[in-house]
Amino acid sequence: VKRGVTAHAKHKKVFKAADNREDYTGMGTTAVAGLVSGDVITVGSAGDSRAYVFSNGALTQITRDDSWVSAAWAEGILSADEIERHPLKNVITKAIGAKEDIDITVVEYKLKPGDVAMICSDGLHSIINDEQILAAVTPFPATLQEAAAKLIDAANEAGGKDNVSVVLLRLTE
């Protein structure tokens, strides 16, 4: 299977750069990438960059953050409300290049015609929550460029200080 080869090769490059230069020690990055084949999107992720699907007026997160609070929520230690306010909410447990080896999380999601898949950085979802993300594009704009601009504007207007990256894809008939 070739789908993980590129991600692992990039991970090794980042790790080697961090390992070879003292000023890069501990360097790493989050990543999310998607590949569409027919009506299935396969998403690979590491860290807290996310993939979502807009479908029939609803928003569904299809990746799970590799973070301390996400793991604590899965174990029942934190509630969903506590995650948003927790002081460790930005502590990630997996990053490209941070360790010698990495296990990329891969998920598949079956899209329906008209669904819009989104991959985004935490510059979007850490500034505005899922309800605000959905509200920013309701009703959904005619073009994906307009939808992406609305999402980025919403994050910036909410006080975003981080880079905001948004990539959208619509499944057509």
CNS distance restraints for C-alpha pairs under 8 A (distance, minus, plus):
assign (resid   1 and name CA) (resid   5 and name CA) 7.94 0.50 0.50
assign (resid   2 and name CA) (resid   6 and name CA) 7.62 0.50 0.50
assign (resid   3 and name CA) (resid   7 and name CA) 7.93 0.50 0.50
assign (resid   4 and name CA) (resid   8 and name CA) 6.14 0.50 0.50
assign (resid   4 and name CA) (resid  44 and name CA) 7.93 0.50 0.50
assign (resid   4 and name CA) (resid 104 and name CA) 7.54 0.50 0.50
assign (resid   5 and name CA) (resid   9 and name CA) 6.12 0.50 0.50
assign (resid   6 and name CA) (resid  10 and name CA) 6.19 0.50 0.50
assign (resid   7 and name CA) (resid  11 and name CA) 6.09 0.50 0.50
assign (resid   7 and name CA) (resid 104 and name CA) 7.79 0.50 0.50
assign (resid   8 and name CA) (resid  12 and name CA) 6.22 0.50 0.50
assign (resid   8 and name CA) (resid 102 and name CA) 7.50 0.50 0.50
assign (resid   9 and name CA) (resid  13 and name CA) 6.42 0.50 0.50
assign (resid  10 and name CA) (resid  14 and name CA) 6.35 0.50 0.50
assign (resid  10 and name CA) (resid  96 and name CA) 7.85 0.50 0.50
assign (resid  11 and name CA) (resid  15 and name CA) 6.10 0.50 0.50
assign (resid  11 and name CA) (resid  96 and name CA) 5.06 0.50 0.50
assign (resid  11 and name CA) (resid  97 and name CA) 4.92 0.50 0.50
assign (resid  11 and name CA) (resid 101 and name CA) 7.97 0.50 0.50
assign (resid  11 and name CA) (resid 102 and name CA) 7.59 0.50 0.50
assign (resid  12 and name CA) (resid  16 and name CA) 6.02 0.50 0.50
assign (resid  12 and name CA) (resid  97 and name CA) 6.46 0.50 0.50
assign (resid  12 and name CA) (resid 100 and name CA) 7.14 0.50 0.50
assign (resid  12 and name CA) (resid 101 and name CA) 7.80 0.50 0.50
assign (resid  13 and name CA) (resid  17 and name CA) 6.25 0.50 0.50
assign (resid  13 and name CA) (resid  97 and name CA) 7.39 0.50 0.50
assign (resid  14 and name CA) (resid  18 and name CA) 6.24 0.50 0.50
assign (resid  14 and name CA) (resid  27 and name CA) 7.76 0.50 0.50
assign (resid  14 and name CA) (resid  28 and name CA) 7.01 0.50 0.50
assign (resid  14 and name CA) (resid  96 and name CA) 7.02 0.50 0.50
assign (resid  14 and name CA) (resid  97 and name CA) 4.63 0.50 0.50
assign (resid  14 and name CA) (resid  98 and name CA) 7.98 0.50 0.50
assign (resid  15 and name CA) (resid  19 and name CA) 6.00 0.50 0.50
assign (resid  15 and name CA) (resid  27 and name CA) 7.73 0.50 0.50
assign (resid  15 and name CA) (resid  28 and name CA) 7.60 0.50 0.50
assign (resid  15 and name CA) (resid  96 and name CA) 7.63 0.50 0.50
assign (resid  15 and name CA) (resid  97 and name CA) 4.00 0.50 0.50
assign (resid  15 and name CA) (resid  98 and name CA) 6.21 0.50 0.50
assign (resid  15 and name CA) (resid  99 and name CA) 6.63 0.50 0.50
assign (resid  15 and name CA) (resid 100 and name CA) 6.29 0.50 0.50
assign (resid  16 and name CA) (resid  20 and name CA) 6.01 0.50 0.50
assign (resid  16 and name CA) (resid  97 and name CA) 7.77 0.50 0.50
assign (resid  17 and name CA) (resid  21 and name CA) 6.39 0.50 0.50
assign (resid  17 and name CA) (resid  24 and name CA) 7.10 0.50 0.50
assign (resid  18 and name CA) (resid  22 and name CA) 7.30 0.50 0.50
assign (resid  18 and name CA) (resid  23 and name CA) 7.85 0.50 0.50
assign (resid  18 and name CA) (resid  24 and name CA) 4.58 0.50 0.50
assign (resid  18 and name CA) (resid  25 and name CA) 5.04 0.50 0.50
assign (resid  18 and name CA) (resid  26 and name CA) 6.55 0.50 0.50
assign (resid  18 and name CA) (resid  27 and name CA) 5.71 0.50 0.50
assign (resid  18 and name CA) (resid  97 and name CA) 7.38 0.50 0.50
assign (resid  18 and name CA) (resid  98 and name CA) 7.99 0.50 0.50
assign (resid  19 and name CA) (resid  24 and name CA) 7.33 0.50 0.50
assign (resid  19 and name CA) (resid  25 and name CA) 6.36 0.50 0.50
assign (resid  20 and name CA) (resid  24 and name CA) 7.91 0.50 0.50
assign (resid  21 and name CA) (resid  25 and name CA) 6.76 0.50 0.50
assign (resid  26 and name CA) (resid  98 and name CA) 5.86 0.50 0.50
assign (resid  27 and name CA) (resid  97 and name CA) 6.65 0.50 0.50
assign (resid  27 and name CA) (resid  98 and name CA) 5.94 0.50 0.50
assign (resid  28 and name CA) (resid  95 and name CA) 5.55 0.50 0.50
assign (resid  28 and name CA) (resid  96 and name CA) 5.26 0.50 0.50
assign (resid  28 and name CA) (resid  97 and name CA) 4.70 0.50 0.50
assign (resid  28 and name CA) (resid  98 and name CA) 4.76 0.50 0.50
assign (resid  29 and name CA) (resid  47 and name CA) 7.54 0.50 0.50
assign (resid  29 and name CA) (resid  95 and name CA) 5.29 0.50 0.50
assign (resid  29 and name CA) (resid  96 and name CA) 5.12 0.50 0.50
assign (resid  29 and name CA) (resid  97 and name CA) 6.88 0.50 0.50
assign (resid  29 and name CA) (resid  98 and name CA) 7.74 0.50 0.50
assign (resid  30 and name CA) (resid  45 and name CA) 7.66 0.50 0.50
assign (resid  30 and name CA) (resid  46 and name CA) 5.51 0.50 0.50
assign (resid  30 and name CA) (resid  47 and name CA) 4.56 0.50 0.50
assign (resid  30 and name CA) (resid  48 and name CA) 6.24 0.50 0.50
assign (resid  30 and name CA) (resid  49 and name CA) 6.02 0.50 0.50
assign (resid  30 and name CA) (resid  94 and name CA) 7.74 0.50 0.50
assign (resid  30 and name CA) (resid  95 and name CA) 5.14 0.50 0.50
assign (resid  30 and name CA) (resid  96 and name CA) 5.95 0.50 0.50
assign (resid  31 and name CA) (resid  45 and name CA) 5.54 0.50 0.50
assign (resid  31 and name CA) (resid  46 and name CA) 5.39 0.50 0.50
assign (resid  31 and name CA) (resid  47 and name CA) 6.49 0.50 0.50
assign (resid  31 and name CA) (resid  48 and name CA) 7.70 0.50 0.50
assign (resid  31 and name CA) (resid  49 and name CA) 5.81 0.50 0.50
assign (resid  31 and name CA) (resid  95 and name CA) 7.65 0.50 0.50
assign (resid  31 and name CA) (resid  96 and name CA) 7.06 0.50 0.50
assign (resid  32 and name CA) (resid  43 and name CA) 6.94 0.50 0.50
assign (resid  32 and name CA) (resid  44 and name CA) 5.67 0.50 0.50
assign (resid  32 and name CA) (resid  45 and name CA) 4.26 0.50 0.50
assign (resid  32 and name CA) (resid  46 and name CA) 6.55 0.50 0.50
assign (resid  32 and name CA) (resid  49 and name CA) 5.74 0.50 0.50
assign (resid  32 and name CA) (resid  50 and name CA) 6.29 0.50 0.50
assign (resid  32 and name CA) (resid  51 and name CA) 7.13 0.50 0.50
assign (resid  32 and name CA) (resid 119 and name CA) 6.74 0.50 0.50
assign (resid  32 and name CA) (resid 120 and name CA) 7.71 0.50 0.50
assign (resid  33 and name CA) (resid  43 and name CA) 5.59 0.50 0.50
assign (resid  33 and name CA) (resid  44 and name CA) 5.43 0.50 0.50
assign (resid  33 and name CA) (resid  45 and name CA) 6.54 0.50 0.50
assign (resid  33 and name CA) (resid 119 and name CA) 7.18 0.50 0.50
assign (resid  34 and name CA) (resid  41 and name CA) 6.31 0.50 0.50
assign (resid  34 and name CA) (resid  42 and name CA) 5.52 0.50 0.50
assign (resid  34 and name CA) (resid  43 and name CA) 4.32 0.50 0.50
assign (resid  34 and name CA) (resid  44 and name CA) 6.46 0.50 0.50
assign (resid  34 and name CA) (resid 119 and name CA) 7.71 0.50 0.50
assign (resid  35 and name CA) (resid  41 and name CA) 5.55 0.50 0.50
assign (resid  35 and name CA) (resid  42 and name CA) 5.21 0.50 0.50
assign (resid  35 and name CA) (resid  43 and name CA) 6.48 0.50 0.50
assign (resid  36 and name CA) (resid  40 and name CA) 5.69 0.50 0.50
assign (resid  36 and name CA) (resid  41 and name CA) 4.35 0.50 0.50
assign (resid  36 and name CA) (resid  42 and name CA) 6.31 0.50 0.50
assign (resid  37 and name CA) (resid  41 and name CA) 6.47 0.50 0.50
assign (resid  39 and name CA) (resid 110 and name CA) 5.81 0.50 0.50
assign (resid  39 and name CA) (resid 111 and name CA) 5.18 0.50 0.50
assign (resid  39 and name CA) (resid 112 and name CA) 6.80 0.50 0.50
assign (resid  39 and name CA) (resid 171 and name CA) 7.23 0.50 0.50
assign (resid  40 and name CA) (resid 108 and name CA) 6.57 0.50 0.50
assign (resid  40 and name CA) (resid 109 and name CA) 5.60 0.50 0.50
assign (resid  40 and name CA) (resid 110 and name CA) 4.49 0.50 0.50
assign (resid  40 and name CA) (resid 111 and name CA) 5.77 0.50 0.50
assign (resid  41 and name CA) (resid 108 and name CA) 5.66 0.50 0.50
assign (resid  41 and name CA) (resid 109 and name CA) 5.39 0.50 0.50
assign (resid  41 and name CA) (resid 110 and name CA) 6.51 0.50 0.50
assign (resid  41 and name CA) (resid 111 and name CA) 7.08 0.50 0.50
assign (resid  42 and name CA) (resid 106 and name CA) 6.87 0.50 0.50
assign (resid  42 and name CA) (resid 107 and name CA) 5.75 0.50 0.50
assign (resid  42 and name CA) (resid 108 and name CA) 4.42 0.50 0.50
assign (resid  42 and name CA) (resid 109 and name CA) 6.60 0.50 0.50
assign (resid  43 and name CA) (resid  51 and name CA) 7.40 0.50 0.50
assign (resid  43 and name CA) (resid  63 and name CA) 7.77 0.50 0.50
assign (resid  43 and name CA) (resid 106 and name CA) 5.51 0.50 0.50
assign (resid  43 and name CA) (resid 107 and name CA) 5.34 0.50 0.50
assign (resid  43 and name CA) (resid 108 and name CA) 6.28 0.50 0.50
assign (resid  44 and name CA) (resid 104 and name CA) 6.14 0.50 0.50
assign (resid  44 and name CA) (resid 105 and name CA) 5.49 0.50 0.50
assign (resid  44 and name CA) (resid 106 and name CA) 4.41 0.50 0.50
assign (resid  44 and name CA) (resid 107 and name CA) 6.65 0.50 0.50
assign (resid  45 and name CA) (resid  49 and name CA) 7.19 0.50 0.50
assign (resid  45 and name CA) (resid  50 and name CA) 7.44 0.50 0.50
assign (resid  45 and name CA) (resid  63 and name CA) 7.31 0.50 0.50
assign (resid  45 and name CA) (resid 104 and name CA) 5.84 0.50 0.50
assign (resid  45 and name CA) (resid 105 and name CA) 5.35 0.50 0.50
assign (resid  45 and name CA) (resid 106 and name CA) 6.62 0.50 0.50
assign (resid  46 and name CA) (resid  65 and name CA) 7.72 0.50 0.50
assign (resid  46 and name CA) (resid  66 and name CA) 6.40 0.50 0.50
assign (resid  46 and name CA) (resid  94 and name CA) 5.73 0.50 0.50
assign (resid  46 and name CA) (resid  95 and name CA) 5.54 0.50 0.50
assign (resid  46 and name CA) (resid  96 and name CA) 6.66 0.50 0.50
assign (resid  46 and name CA) (resid 104 and name CA) 5.79 0.50 0.50
assign (resid  46 and name CA) (resid 105 and name CA) 6.50 0.50 0.50
assign (resid  47 and name CA) (resid  65 and name CA) 5.92 0.50 0.50
assign (resid  47 and name CA) (resid  66 and name CA) 4.65 0.50 0.50
assign (resid  47 and name CA) (resid  67 and name CA) 6.73 0.50 0.50
assign (resid  47 and name CA) (resid  92 and name CA) 5.79 0.50 0.50
assign (resid  47 and name CA) (resid  93 and name CA) 6.80 0.50 0.50
assign (resid  47 and name CA) (resid  94 and name CA) 5.09 0.50 0.50
assign (resid  47 and name CA) (resid  95 and name CA) 5.21 0.50 0.50
assign (resid  47 and name CA) (resid  96 and name CA) 7.89 0.50 0.50
assign (resid  48 and name CA) (resid  64 and name CA) 7.70 0.50 0.50
assign (resid  48 and name CA) (resid  65 and name CA) 4.58 0.50 0.50
assign (resid  48 and name CA) (resid  66 and name CA) 5.78 0.50 0.50
assign (resid  48 and name CA) (resid  67 and name CA) 6.77 0.50 0.50
assign (resid  48 and name CA) (resid  92 and name CA) 6.82 0.50 0.50
assign (resid  48 and name CA) (resid 121 and name CA) 7.44 0.50 0.50
assign (resid  48 and name CA) (resid 122 and name CA) 6.37 0.50 0.50
assign (resid  49 and name CA) (resid  65 and name CA) 7.20 0.50 0.50
assign (resid  49 and name CA) (resid 119 and name CA) 7.47 0.50 0.50
assign (resid  49 and name CA) (resid 120 and name CA) 5.87 0.50 0.50
assign (resid  49 and name CA) (resid 121 and name CA) 4.54 0.50 0.50
assign (resid  49 and name CA) (resid 122 and name CA) 5.48 0.50 0.50
assign (resid  50 and name CA) (resid  61 and name CA) 7.37 0.50 0.50
assign (resid  50 and name CA) (resid  62 and name CA) 7.68 0.50 0.50
assign (resid  50 and name CA) (resid  63 and name CA) 5.75 0.50 0.50
assign (resid  50 and name CA) (resid  64 and name CA) 7.33 0.50 0.50
assign (resid  50 and name CA) (resid  65 and name CA) 7.13 0.50 0.50
assign (resid  50 and name CA) (resid 119 and name CA) 5.62 0.50 0.50
assign (resid  50 and name CA) (resid 120 and name CA) 5.47 0.50 0.50
assign (resid  50 and name CA) (resid 121 and name CA) 6.46 0.50 0.50
assign (resid  50 and name CA) (resid 122 and name CA) 7.45 0.50 0.50
assign (resid  51 and name CA) (resid  61 and name CA) 6.10 0.50 0.50
assign (resid  51 and name CA) (resid  62 and name CA) 5.64 0.50 0.50
assign (resid  51 and name CA) (resid  63 and name CA) 5.53 0.50 0.50
assign (resid  51 and name CA) (resid 117 and name CA) 7.19 0.50 0.50
assign (resid  51 and name CA) (resid 118 and name CA) 5.51 0.50 0.50
assign (resid  51 and name CA) (resid 119 and name CA) 4.29 0.50 0.50
assign (resid  51 and name CA) (resid 120 and name CA) 6.45 0.50 0.50
assign (resid  52 and name CA) (resid  59 and name CA) 6.74 0.50 0.50
assign (resid  52 and name CA) (resid  60 and name CA) 5.41 0.50 0.50
assign (resid  52 and name CA) (resid  61 and name CA) 4.27 0.50 0.50
assign (resid  52 and name CA) (resid  62 and name CA) 5.34 0.50 0.50
assign (resid  52 and name CA) (resid  63 and name CA) 7.29 0.50 0.50
assign (resid  52 and name CA) (resid 117 and name CA) 5.81 0.50 0.50
assign (resid  52 and name CA) (resid 118 and name CA) 5.10 0.50 0.50
assign (resid  52 and name CA) (resid 119 and name CA) 6.40 0.50 0.50
assign (resid  53 and name CA) (resid  59 and name CA) 5.73 0.50 0.50
assign (resid  53 and name CA) (resid  60 and name CA) 5.24 0.50 0.50
assign (resid  53 and name CA) (resid  61 and name CA) 6.55 0.50 0.50
assign (resid  53 and name CA) (resid  62 and name CA) 7.14 0.50 0.50
assign (resid  53 and name CA) (resid 115 and name CA) 6.71 0.50 0.50
assign (resid  53 and name CA) (resid 116 and name CA) 5.63 0.50 0.50
assign (resid  53 and name CA) (resid 117 and name CA) 4.43 0.50 0.50
assign (resid  53 and name CA) (resid 118 and name CA) 6.05 0.50 0.50
assign (resid  54 and name CA) (resid  58 and name CA) 5.64 0.50 0.50
assign (resid  54 and name CA) (resid  59 and name CA) 4.61 0.50 0.50
assign (resid  54 and name CA) (resid  60 and name CA) 6.56 0.50 0.50
assign (resid  54 and name CA) (resid 115 and name CA) 5.75 0.50 0.50
assign (resid  54 and name CA) (resid 116 and name CA) 5.07 0.50 0.50
assign (resid  54 and name CA) (resid 117 and name CA) 6.36 0.50 0.50
assign (resid  54 and name CA) (resid 118 and name CA) 7.78 0.50 0.50
assign (resid  55 and name CA) (resid  59 and name CA) 6.48 0.50 0.50
assign (resid  55 and name CA) (resid  60 and name CA) 7.95 0.50 0.50
assign (resid  55 and name CA) (resid 112 and name CA) 7.86 0.50 0.50
assign (resid  55 and name CA) (resid 114 and name CA) 7.30 0.50 0.50
assign (resid  55 and name CA) (resid 115 and name CA) 4.85 0.50 0.50
assign (resid  55 and name CA) (resid 116 and name CA) 6.71 0.50 0.50
assign (resid  56 and name CA) (resid 115 and name CA) 7.51 0.50 0.50
assign (resid  57 and name CA) (resid 134 and name CA) 8.00 0.50 0.50
assign (resid  57 and name CA) (resid 138 and name CA) 7.55 0.50 0.50
assign (resid  58 and name CA) (resid 134 and name CA) 7.27 0.50 0.50
assign (resid  59 and name CA) (resid 130 and name CA) 7.29 0.50 0.50
assign (resid  59 and name CA) (resid 134 and name CA) 6.35 0.50 0.50
assign (resid  62 and name CA) (resid 107 and name CA) 7.52 0.50 0.50
assign (resid  62 and name CA) (resid 109 and name CA) 7.42 0.50 0.50
assign (resid  63 and name CA) (resid 107 and name CA) 7.14 0.50 0.50
assign (resid  64 and name CA) (resid  70 and name CA) 7.49 0.50 0.50
assign (resid  65 and name CA) (resid  70 and name CA) 6.08 0.50 0.50
assign (resid  65 and name CA) (resid  92 and name CA) 7.90 0.50 0.50
assign (resid  66 and name CA) (resid  70 and name CA) 6.76 0.50 0.50
assign (resid  66 and name CA) (resid  71 and name CA) 7.48 0.50 0.50
assign (resid  66 and name CA) (resid  92 and name CA) 5.65 0.50 0.50
assign (resid  66 and name CA) (resid  93 and name CA) 5.30 0.50 0.50
assign (resid  66 and name CA) (resid  94 and name CA) 5.64 0.50 0.50
assign (resid  67 and name CA) (resid  71 and name CA) 6.33 0.50 0.50
assign (resid  67 and name CA) (resid  89 and name CA) 7.28 0.50 0.50
assign (resid  67 and name CA) (resid  90 and name CA) 7.19 0.50 0.50
assign (resid  67 and name CA) (resid  91 and name CA) 5.71 0.50 0.50
assign (resid  67 and name CA) (resid  92 and name CA) 3.93 0.50 0.50
assign (resid  67 and name CA) (resid  93 and name CA) 4.92 0.50 0.50
assign (resid  67 and name CA) (resid  94 and name CA) 7.31 0.50 0.50
assign (resid  68 and name CA) (resid  72 and name CA) 6.17 0.50 0.50
assign (resid  68 and name CA) (resid  88 and name CA) 6.93 0.50 0.50
assign (resid  68 and name CA) (resid  89 and name CA) 6.96 0.50 0.50
assign (resid  68 and name CA) (resid  91 and name CA) 5.87 0.50 0.50
assign (resid  68 and name CA) (resid  92 and name CA) 6.04 0.50 0.50
assign (resid  68 and name CA) (resid  93 and name CA) 6.22 0.50 0.50
assign (resid  69 and name CA) (resid  73 and name CA) 6.02 0.50 0.50
assign (resid  69 and name CA) (resid  78 and name CA) 7.26 0.50 0.50
assign (resid  69 and name CA) (resid  83 and name CA) 5.92 0.50 0.50
assign (resid  69 and name CA) (resid  86 and name CA) 7.59 0.50 0.50
assign (resid  69 and name CA) (resid  88 and name CA) 6.72 0.50 0.50
assign (resid  69 and name CA) (resid  89 and name CA) 5.58 0.50 0.50
assign (resid  69 and name CA) (resid  91 and name CA) 7.77 0.50 0.50
assign (resid  70 and name CA) (resid  74 and name CA) 6.22 0.50 0.50
assign (resid  70 and name CA) (resid  83 and name CA) 7.56 0.50 0.50
assign (resid  71 and name CA) (resid  75 and name CA) 6.30 0.50 0.50
assign (resid  72 and name CA) (resid  76 and name CA) 6.27 0.50 0.50
assign (resid  72 and name CA) (resid  77 and name CA) 5.02 0.50 0.50
assign (resid  72 and name CA) (resid  78 and name CA) 5.62 0.50 0.50
assign (resid  73 and name CA) (resid  77 and name CA) 5.62 0.50 0.50
assign (resid  73 and name CA) (resid  78 and name CA) 4.64 0.50 0.50
assign (resid  73 and name CA) (resid  79 and name CA) 5.93 0.50 0.50
assign (resid  73 and name CA) (resid  80 and name CA) 6.86 0.50 0.50
assign (resid  73 and name CA) (resid  83 and name CA) 7.48 0.50 0.50
assign (resid  78 and name CA) (resid  82 and name CA) 5.89 0.50 0.50
assign (resid  78 and name CA) (resid  83 and name CA) 6.54 0.50 0.50
assign (resid  79 and name CA) (resid  83 and name CA) 6.49 0.50 0.50
assign (resid  80 and name CA) (resid  84 and name CA) 7.21 0.50 0.50
assign (resid  81 and name CA) (resid  85 and name CA) 7.30 0.50 0.50
assign (resid  82 and name CA) (resid  86 and name CA) 5.86 0.50 0.50
assign (resid  83 and name CA) (resid  89 and name CA) 6.37 0.50 0.50
assign (resid  84 and name CA) (resid  89 and name CA) 6.90 0.50 0.50
assign (resid  85 and name CA) (resid  89 and name CA) 7.37 0.50 0.50
assign (resid  94 and name CA) (resid  98 and name CA) 7.53 0.50 0.50
assign (resid  94 and name CA) (resid 102 and name CA) 7.56 0.50 0.50
assign (resid  95 and name CA) (resid  99 and name CA) 7.84 0.50 0.50
assign (resid  95 and name CA) (resid 102 and name CA) 7.82 0.50 0.50
assign (resid  96 and name CA) (resid 102 and name CA) 7.22 0.50 0.50
assign (resid 111 and name CA) (resid 115 and name CA) 6.11 0.50 0.50
assign (resid 111 and name CA) (resid 171 and name CA) 7.01 0.50 0.50
assign (resid 112 and name CA) (resid 171 and name CA) 6.89 0.50 0.50
assign (resid 113 and name CA) (resid 170 and name CA) 7.92 0.50 0.50
assign (resid 113 and name CA) (resid 171 and name CA) 5.17 0.50 0.50
assign (resid 113 and name CA) (resid 172 and name CA) 5.09 0.50 0.50
assign (resid 113 and name CA) (resid 173 and name CA) 5.42 0.50 0.50
assign (resid 114 and name CA) (resid 170 and name CA) 6.13 0.50 0.50
assign (resid 114 and name CA) (resid 171 and name CA) 5.42 0.50 0.50
assign (resid 114 and name CA) (resid 172 and name CA) 5.73 0.50 0.50
assign (resid 114 and name CA) (resid 173 and name CA) 7.65 0.50 0.50
assign (resid 115 and name CA) (resid 170 and name CA) 5.73 0.50 0.50
assign (resid 115 and name CA) (resid 171 and name CA) 5.65 0.50 0.50
assign (resid 116 and name CA) (resid 168 and name CA) 6.51 0.50 0.50
assign (resid 116 and name CA) (resid 169 and name CA) 5.40 0.50 0.50
assign (resid 116 and name CA) (resid 170 and name CA) 4.28 0.50 0.50
assign (resid 116 and name CA) (resid 171 and name CA) 6.44 0.50 0.50
assign (resid 117 and name CA) (resid 168 and name CA) 5.65 0.50 0.50
assign (resid 117 and name CA) (resid 169 and name CA) 5.17 0.50 0.50
assign (resid 117 and name CA) (resid 170 and name CA) 6.37 0.50 0.50
assign (resid 118 and name CA) (resid 166 and name CA) 6.79 0.50 0.50
assign (resid 118 and name CA) (resid 167 and name CA) 5.54 0.50 0.50
assign (resid 118 and name CA) (resid 168 and name CA) 4.55 0.50 0.50
assign (resid 118 and name CA) (resid 169 and name CA) 6.55 0.50 0.50
assign (resid 119 and name CA) (resid 166 and name CA) 5.93 0.50 0.50
assign (resid 119 and name CA) (resid 167 and name CA) 5.30 0.50 0.50
assign (resid 119 and name CA) (resid 168 and name CA) 6.74 0.50 0.50
assign (resid 120 and name CA) (resid 124 and name CA) 6.70 0.50 0.50
assign (resid 120 and name CA) (resid 125 and name CA) 7.69 0.50 0.50
assign (resid 120 and name CA) (resid 164 and name CA) 7.47 0.50 0.50
assign (resid 120 and name CA) (resid 165 and name CA) 5.28 0.50 0.50
assign (resid 120 and name CA) (resid 166 and name CA) 4.51 0.50 0.50
assign (resid 120 and name CA) (resid 167 and name CA) 6.37 0.50 0.50
assign (resid 121 and name CA) (resid 125 and name CA) 7.12 0.50 0.50
assign (resid 121 and name CA) (resid 163 and name CA) 7.59 0.50 0.50
assign (resid 121 and name CA) (resid 164 and name CA) 6.03 0.50 0.50
assign (resid 121 and name CA) (resid 165 and name CA) 5.24 0.50 0.50
assign (resid 121 and name CA) (resid 166 and name CA) 6.89 0.50 0.50
assign (resid 122 and name CA) (resid 126 and name CA) 5.16 0.50 0.50
assign (resid 122 and name CA) (resid 127 and name CA) 7.69 0.50 0.50
assign (resid 122 and name CA) (resid 162 and name CA) 7.95 0.50 0.50
assign (resid 122 and name CA) (resid 164 and name CA) 7.23 0.50 0.50
assign (resid 123 and name CA) (resid 127 and name CA) 6.41 0.50 0.50
assign (resid 123 and name CA) (resid 155 and name CA) 7.35 0.50 0.50
assign (resid 123 and name CA) (resid 160 and name CA) 6.70 0.50 0.50
assign (resid 123 and name CA) (resid 161 and name CA) 7.53 0.50 0.50
assign (resid 123 and name CA) (resid 162 and name CA) 4.97 0.50 0.50
assign (resid 123 and name CA) (resid 163 and name CA) 5.26 0.50 0.50
assign (resid 123 and name CA) (resid 164 and name CA) 4.37 0.50 0.50
assign (resid 123 and name CA) (resid 165 and name CA) 6.94 0.50 0.50
assign (resid 124 and name CA) (resid 128 and name CA) 6.25 0.50 0.50
assign (resid 124 and name CA) (resid 151 and name CA) 7.49 0.50 0.50
assign (resid 124 and name CA) (resid 152 and name CA) 6.99 0.50 0.50
assign (resid 124 and name CA) (resid 155 and name CA) 5.60 0.50 0.50
assign (resid 124 and name CA) (resid 160 and name CA) 7.79 0.50 0.50
assign (resid 124 and name CA) (resid 164 and name CA) 5.46 0.50 0.50
assign (resid 124 and name CA) (resid 165 and name CA) 7.18 0.50 0.50
assign (resid 124 and name CA) (resid 166 and name CA) 7.82 0.50 0.50
assign (resid 125 and name CA) (resid 129 and name CA) 5.70 0.50 0.50
assign (resid 125 and name CA) (resid 130 and name CA) 7.02 0.50 0.50
assign (resid 125 and name CA) (resid 133 and name CA) 7.64 0.50 0.50
assign (resid 127 and name CA) (resid 155 and name CA) 5.83 0.50 0.50
assign (resid 127 and name CA) (resid 158 and name CA) 6.62 0.50 0.50
assign (resid 127 and name CA) (resid 159 and name CA) 7.33 0.50 0.50
assign (resid 127 and name CA) (resid 160 and name CA) 5.98 0.50 0.50
assign (resid 128 and name CA) (resid 132 and name CA) 5.64 0.50 0.50
assign (resid 128 and name CA) (resid 133 and name CA) 6.32 0.50 0.50
assign (resid 128 and name CA) (resid 154 and name CA) 7.59 0.50 0.50
assign (resid 128 and name CA) (resid 155 and name CA) 6.03 0.50 0.50
assign (resid 128 and name CA) (resid 158 and name CA) 7.07 0.50 0.50
assign (resid 129 and name CA) (resid 133 and name CA) 6.18 0.50 0.50
assign (resid 130 and name CA) (resid 134 and name CA) 6.21 0.50 0.50
assign (resid 131 and name CA) (resid 135 and name CA) 6.13 0.50 0.50
assign (resid 132 and name CA) (resid 136 and name CA) 6.05 0.50 0.50
assign (resid 133 and name CA) (resid 137 and name CA) 6.96 0.50 0.50
assign (resid 133 and name CA) (resid 151 and name CA) 6.63 0.50 0.50
assign (resid 133 and name CA) (resid 154 and name CA) 7.92 0.50 0.50
assign (resid 134 and name CA) (resid 138 and name CA) 6.22 0.50 0.50
assign (resid 135 and name CA) (resid 139 and name CA) 7.99 0.50 0.50
assign (resid 136 and name CA) (resid 150 and name CA) 6.20 0.50 0.50
assign (resid 136 and name CA) (resid 151 and name CA) 6.04 0.50 0.50
assign (resid 136 and name CA) (resid 154 and name CA) 6.61 0.50 0.50
assign (resid 137 and name CA) (resid 141 and name CA) 6.44 0.50 0.50
assign (resid 137 and name CA) (resid 147 and name CA) 6.03 0.50 0.50
assign (resid 137 and name CA) (resid 150 and name CA) 6.73 0.50 0.50
assign (resid 137 and name CA) (resid 151 and name CA) 7.12 0.50 0.50
assign (resid 140 and name CA) (resid 147 and name CA) 6.94 0.50 0.50
assign (resid 141 and name CA) (resid 146 and name CA) 6.13 0.50 0.50
assign (resid 141 and name CA) (resid 147 and name CA) 5.49 0.50 0.50
assign (resid 142 and name CA) (resid 146 and name CA) 7.28 0.50 0.50
assign (resid 142 and name CA) (resid 147 and name CA) 7.85 0.50 0.50
assign (resid 143 and name CA) (resid 147 and name CA) 6.44 0.50 0.50
assign (resid 144 and name CA) (resid 148 and name CA) 6.08 0.50 0.50
assign (resid 144 and name CA) (resid 168 and name CA) 6.31 0.50 0.50
assign (resid 144 and name CA) (resid 169 and name CA) 7.40 0.50 0.50
assign (resid 144 and name CA) (resid 170 and name CA) 7.79 0.50 0.50
assign (resid 145 and name CA) (resid 149 and name CA) 6.20 0.50 0.50
assign (resid 146 and name CA) (resid 150 and name CA) 6.19 0.50 0.50
assign (resid 147 and name CA) (resid 151 and name CA) 6.33 0.50 0.50
assign (resid 148 and name CA) (resid 152 and name CA) 6.21 0.50 0.50
assign (resid 148 and name CA) (resid 166 and name CA) 6.14 0.50 0.50
assign (resid 148 and name CA) (resid 167 and name CA) 7.20 0.50 0.50
assign (resid 148 and name CA) (resid 168 and name CA) 7.07 0.50 0.50
assign (resid 149 and name CA) (resid 153 and name CA) 5.97 0.50 0.50
assign (resid 150 and name CA) (resid 154 and name CA) 6.05 0.50 0.50
assign (resid 151 and name CA) (resid 155 and name CA) 6.38 0.50 0.50
assign (resid 151 and name CA) (resid 166 and name CA) 7.79 0.50 0.50
assign (resid 152 and name CA) (resid 156 and name CA) 6.21 0.50 0.50
assign (resid 152 and name CA) (resid 164 and name CA) 6.24 0.50 0.50
assign (resid 152 and name CA) (resid 165 and name CA) 7.64 0.50 0.50
assign (resid 152 and name CA) (resid 166 and name CA) 7.43 0.50 0.50
assign (resid 153 and name CA) (resid 157 and name CA) 5.93 0.50 0.50
assign (resid 154 and name CA) (resid 158 and name CA) 6.17 0.50 0.50
assign (resid 155 and name CA) (resid 159 and name CA) 6.70 0.50 0.50
assign (resid 155 and name CA) (resid 160 and name CA) 5.38 0.50 0.50
assign (resid 155 and name CA) (resid 164 and name CA) 7.51 0.50 0.50
assign (resid 156 and name CA) (resid 160 and name CA) 4.53 0.50 0.50
assign (resid 156 and name CA) (resid 161 and name CA) 7.42 0.50 0.50
assign (resid 160 and name CA) (resid 164 and name CA) 7.98 0.50 0.50
